[in-house]
Amino acid sequence: MNTVIVQIVQHLRPGGIETMALDLLNQLSNKADVYIFSLEGSYEEAVKEWPRLEQYRSQLQFFHKKEGISPRLFLRLKSALKEINATAIHTHHIGPLLYGGIAAKLLKLPHVHTEHDAWHLNASANKRLQNHLIRFLKFTLVADCEAVANELLHHFPNSRPDIIQNGVDTTHFSPPTPIEKLKSRKHLNLPVQGALLGCAARLEAVKGHELLLKSLSHTHTNLSLVLAGDGSLLDHLKNVAFELGIRDRVFFLGHLDDTRPFYHAIDIFCLSSLNEGLPLSPLEAQACGVPVIVTDVGGCKTIVCPDSGDLIPPGSLIALQHAILRQYLMPKRHSPREFVLKKGNLHKTAEAYFQLLSQPKEA
């Protein structure tokens, strides 16, 4: 019987969890039939926001879930899983765990659930729900880094999570030649001269963009900032850049379906988040040979090359300024790519998940 793996996510909008699901789909498709079920939204809505999804149309299903509990969704998921002869499911985050987990339980399917962060467990209602689901569903629990695993053990001492660290496609994300770097800057309408500091993240408060803008305003005028991503703070951040007198040094690229040209264009990558699980963007940047500055939140300390990168405390303007200046002035003697090949390779991540998902145990 063919292995048929179904990943279930809350929605398919650009983000770390959703990118990881697509990457796993790509990696596992030579071993199994792989689908992604999105609880919310429609195909038309999703592909408009994320054109990359168009190439996967036959492997995507959308369930148009609205706010609130939807009892019918359990049966709809069960029916959809049965129709494609699913042999295992892989859920991401608490909503898919609830709906997908119960559907898998009804069909007696192996079920792997990944926690990409543990912030939501600070809400008592989420913690109680997840505790009941761990006891009732008997799924295989996975954390994407040691920090998340420790948080899960803190909340659920008997949960015994496996750890499978996220990885990135190191064949796609690779260092540019000098000509490719120049072409990438021209393609993105960025300055061809001068150093570029970059950040790829949703434009939301948790990502710390405002702190990054304030740091830039105190650094060398030959350094510009490139922001890849979209979000609710776009207009606010443009106003902040204007008020700080650096609007001509900040470039807002919006959502990029392929971020490789962005990484090829920049010289330094910075993610100044206030909270994280295990983000993919620092791994992608380092796979392209770009040194990183990352705040010490979640599992970030495990994905920063110690020979080329900087790990700084969250929310510290001074620490961020010093790290940017150090990276700007420091000779680039060591490429972080080898670090990613060893620590954050998507092939290893996918193989570990396949071993769990292809086991014939019942839920």
N, C-alpha and C positions, 0 to 999 in steps of 0.2 A: 504494500500500500504506500502511495506517495505521502511524503511528509508535507502537511499543509499547516503553515504557521500563520496565525492572525495576531497582529499587534493592534491594541486598542488604545486610542488616545482621546483626550477630551475634545480637542479641535485640531485642525490642520492649518494653523497660521504660522508664519515664520518664527521660529524659536528654537532653543536648544534641544528640548525633548523631541520636538517634531523633526528636526534635522537628524537627530540620532535615529529615530524610527525609519526615516528614509534611507539613511546610510546602512542600517542593518538589513533593510529590504534589498538593497543593491548587493550587499555582501553575501547574503544567504540565498539569493535567487538561483545560484548554480547548484544548490543542494536541495532546495525545497520550493514549493509554491508558497509565496509570501504575500499577504494582504495587509492593508491597514484599514481599520474601521475607525471612523471619527464620529463620536457621539453627537457633536454639534455641527451645525452648518450644512451646506450643500456643496456639491462639486463645483458648481458655477461660482459661488461665493469664494470658495477656497482658491481656485485657479486664478481668479481675478487678482487676488492679493498675493498669490505665490505661483507665478507661471511655471515654475519648475515642476509642479504637480502634473502638468498636462501629459507628460510622457508616461505617467503611471496610472492613467485613467482606469484601465482594466483591473488594477489591483487595489483600487480604493472604493470604499463604500461609506456613505454618509447617512446619519440617522435623524438629523433635523431636531435634535433635542432642544427643548426650551428650558427656561429656568424652573427650578423645583424638581421634586421627585416624580419620576415617570414610571409607574408600575408596568405599563405595556412594553417598555423598552427591554425588560428582562426577556420577555418572550420573543420580541423581534430579533434580539441578538442571538437567542438560542436558535431560532429558525434560520437566520443568516449563516450561522456557524455550521449548522447541519447541512444546509444546501451546498456548501462548498467542501463538505467532508473534512472539516478542520480536525487536525490531530493534536494541536496544542495552541494555547493562547499566551500572549505576552502583554500585560497591561502596564501602563505608565500613569502614575498619579492616582489620587484617591477615588475620583469619579469613575474612571474606567475599571478600577479595582472592584468597586461595588457592583456595577452592572455586568461587566465582563466576567468577574469572578463567580457570580451567582449563575450566569448562563453556562459557564464552564462546569460548574458543580452539577447542574442539571444534566449535562451531557457526559459527565465523568471524564473530562479532558484534563490532561496535564496543564498546569497553570503556573507561569513564572510572572512575578510582579517586581518591577524595578522602582525604587525610590530614588529620585534625582536630587532631592533636598528634603529637609525635615521641618521647614518653617511652619507648614500648615498644621503640624502637630502641636504647636503652641496654643491653638484654639481647642478648648476642651471638647467641643462637639466632634471635631475631626479625630481627636485622639481616642475618644470613646468608640466612635464608629470603626476606626481602623483596628482597635483592640478586638472588637467583636468579630471583624472579618478575618483577622489572623487566626482566631480560635475556631471559627466555623468553617472557613474555606480550605484550610490546610494547604495553601499554595507554597511555592518556593520563593522566598523573599530574597531580593538582591539589592544591595546598595552600590551606587556607582563610584564610591570612594570610601576610604576608612573613616573619614569624618562623619559622613552620613550614617555609616554602620554604627558608629559609636552613639550617635543621636538616637537611632532606632533602639539600640540596646538600653539606652537610658529610659526611653518611654515604655519599651516592651522587653523586659529583661529575659524573657524566654523565647524571643523571636529568632535568634541564631541566623542572622542574615549572611548570605554569601557576598563576596565583594568581586564585582567585575568592573574594572575601571573603564570609563568611556575612552574611545579612541577616534582618530580622524584618518581619512584616506590620504596616506602619505604619497601615493602616486599622483593624486590630483593636486595636493598642496605640496609644492616643491619650490626650491629657490629659483628666482628668475635670473636670466642673464642680464647684463647691463642694457642690452637693446630691449629686452622684454620689460624691464623696469621703466624705461623711457616711454615705451608704447603704452604701458598701463597708465602712466600719469596723463598722457595725452588723451587716451580713451575716456578717462574719468574727468577730463577738464581740470586737472590739478597742475600746480606750478611744476615746471620741469627742473627748476633750480631750487636749492635750499632743502632743508631737512623737513620731513613730514612725520608727525606723531599721529597715530591712528587708533580709533576705537570702533569696534563692531559690536553693537548691543542695542537692544530696544531703548528708545528714548523715554525712559521712565525713571522716577526718582531713585529707585533701588540701585540703579546702575551708576550713580554718582557723577553724571556728566557735568553738573554745575560746578563741582569741586575741580574737575578737570579744566574747565574754562577759566576758573579763577587762578589755577596754577599756571596756565598758559600766559595769562596777562602779566605774570612776573618773570617770564623767561625770555630768552634771546629772541629778537624780532625776526631772525632768520628761520625760526621754527614755526611751522603752521600745523593746524590740527584738522584731521579728516575724520568725520563721523559717518559711519555706515550704519543704517538702521532707521526705523521709523517709530513713531509712538506719540503719546498724548502731550509730551513736553516740547514738541518741535518748535512751536511759536515762542514758547517761554524761553527756550535756550537761545534762539536767535536774538531775542530781546536782551538776554543777559550778555551775550557776546557783543552786542552793540553798546550796551551801557559800560562794559569794561574796555571799550575802545579797541577790540580785536576782531571786529566783524570781518575785516578783509583778510584775516589769517585763519578763519574757520570755514571749512567746506562741509556742507551737509549733502550727503549723497543719496539719502533715502534708502529704501530697501534695495538690496542687490541680490538677484537670483543666484549669481555666482560671485562669491567674495574673493576668489583667487586674484583677480586684477587689483583689488584693494590691497591685499597683503603684499603683492608684488610692488605696489607703488610706494608703500610707506617704509620708514627707516626704524621706527620704534613703535611698539604696540602697548597700549595701556588700557587696563580694565579696572576702574576705581570703584567697584561695586561695594555696597554696604552689606549685602547678603548674596550668597551663591551656594549652589550645590557643587557640581564639578563642571565648569563651563568649557565649551569646546573651542571658543575663539582663541584663547592663548595657545592651545595646542596647534591650531591651524596656522597661526602666525609663526610659531617656532618651527613648524614643519617647513615653512617657506624661508627659514633662515633669519627671521626677524626677532630680535631680543624683546622681552616683555617686562612690563611693570604691572604687577597684580596685587590687589589687596589681600591680606591674610584672612580670608573668610571661607567657610565651608571647607572644601577639599583643595583649595587653590594651591596650598603649599606643596602639594604632591605633583603639580604639573608645571612648575617653574624651574627651568634649567639653572642649577646653582652656579654655573660658570659664566652665564651671560645675563641672567635676569635679576630683577629686584622684587622682593616681597615686602610690602609695607603695611602698616596698620590702617584699617579703614577709617575714613573721615578725617585724616590728618593732612591738612593743607601743606604744612612744612615738609613732612615726609615725602609727599607727592612731588613737590617742587624740587627737592634734593634729588630724588630718583630720576626725574626728567632731565635735570641738569647733568647728572652723572652719565646717563645714557647718551646724552647729546655730545658730551665731551670725550667719553671713553672710546679708545680705539677698539674696533670690532675684530677681536682676535679669535673669538670662539663662536662657531655656529651652533645654535641650539637644536638643529635638526636631528643629530644623532641621539640626543636625549629623547626626542619624541618617538623615534624609531624603536627605542627600547621600552619606553614607558607609556606611550599613548597611541599605539598602532591599531587602527580599526580592525585589521584582519584578526588580531589576537582577541579583541573584544567579541567579534562576531562568532569566532570559533567557540569561545567559552559559552555564549548564549545557545549556540546550536547544540552543544552537548547537553545542556539542561532541557532544551525544548524537544529534543528527539528521544529523551528517555521515556519508556513506555509505562511509567507509573500513573496511576489514576489520581484525580483530584479528590 
